[in-house]
Amino acid sequence: MRLSFNNKIKTGVGLASNSYKQILQSGEITLRELLIWASGRGFAWVELRDPEVNYQPAELVRIREFADKLDLRIHYAWDTEVIFGEKEVFERGIANAAVFGSGTYCRVVLSPKTCAGKGGYSDKEADELLEKVEDYTAQAETFGISLCFENSSETISGKGKNLLGMNELLTRFPKMLSVLDAANFTNKTTVINPSAAEVFAYYKRFTGRIPYVHLKSTKEHFLLNQIVADGDVNVLSLLDLITVNEKILVALELPQQSGWRQLTNSVEESLSYLMGTEITGIT
């Protein structure tokens, strides 16, 4: 039985493999074992994170074929920054995403290192950034891939009159799609932290441009290991809001932890809150 946070959302619940990065690197579990567990637990799809675009196409074909047997959809993601990234890396990433077929969503970042600690991009940085976003979006479309740029260190609106945030970037380039990570906006590492009302208003403004959401929580602007009821943004209220798009992708993306049991407990506690069910600890 597939998990569902809200029966109005028809795509099921996704799981971000980035949460398991340390566990996978340690060898405590393999990617195949993670996919088996995700499918058995009821996740409908997995966001496969390939941080530096190091997967080879043959590896991804094997992953796709294995996921197909589990009735598990794969969407793709990487972390290389667009604004300073080499075009060859981007093109390799799109080719990798294409392995998973037309209709694949590809989560990427803009340039969080550029705007980190500043509260936004300068006009010059934004112009350079959006030129590449336009080019890369057009290339991705030829493969049937939807590029979605996640807010990482970006603010909702730029600091003062001289810096630009996600509001301004999405307004300047109407074809740009985005992943909404509300906890990234409210995390203390982002210079300007919005209220929950401002996050909801941002989503309402760009509903048609945000086909993808990451779920995690902050409280008093500190990132938590699980989703909670009294975080800076009420995640259940966010889920209710985004049901306007029944095809929206919603992925649980908790912070990385170093142990399988510890992270599984955090996942189960989050699912318990989101689905209104009781769970017992994992041993």
Secondary structure, 3 states (H helix, E strand, C coil): CCCCCCCCCCCCCEEEHHHHHHHHHHCCCCHHHHHHHHHHHCCCEEEEECCCCCCCHHHHHHHHHHHHHCCCEEEEECCCCCCCCCHHHHHHHHHHHHCCCCCCEEEEECCHHHHCCCCCECHHHHHHHHHHHHHHHHHHHCCCCEEEEECCCCCCCCCCCCCECHHHHHHHCCCCEEEEEHHHHHCCCCCCCCCHHHHHHHHHHCHHHCCEEEECCEECCEECCCCCCCCCCCHHHHHHHHCCCCCCEEEECCCCCCCHHHHHHHHHHHHHHHHCCCCCCCC
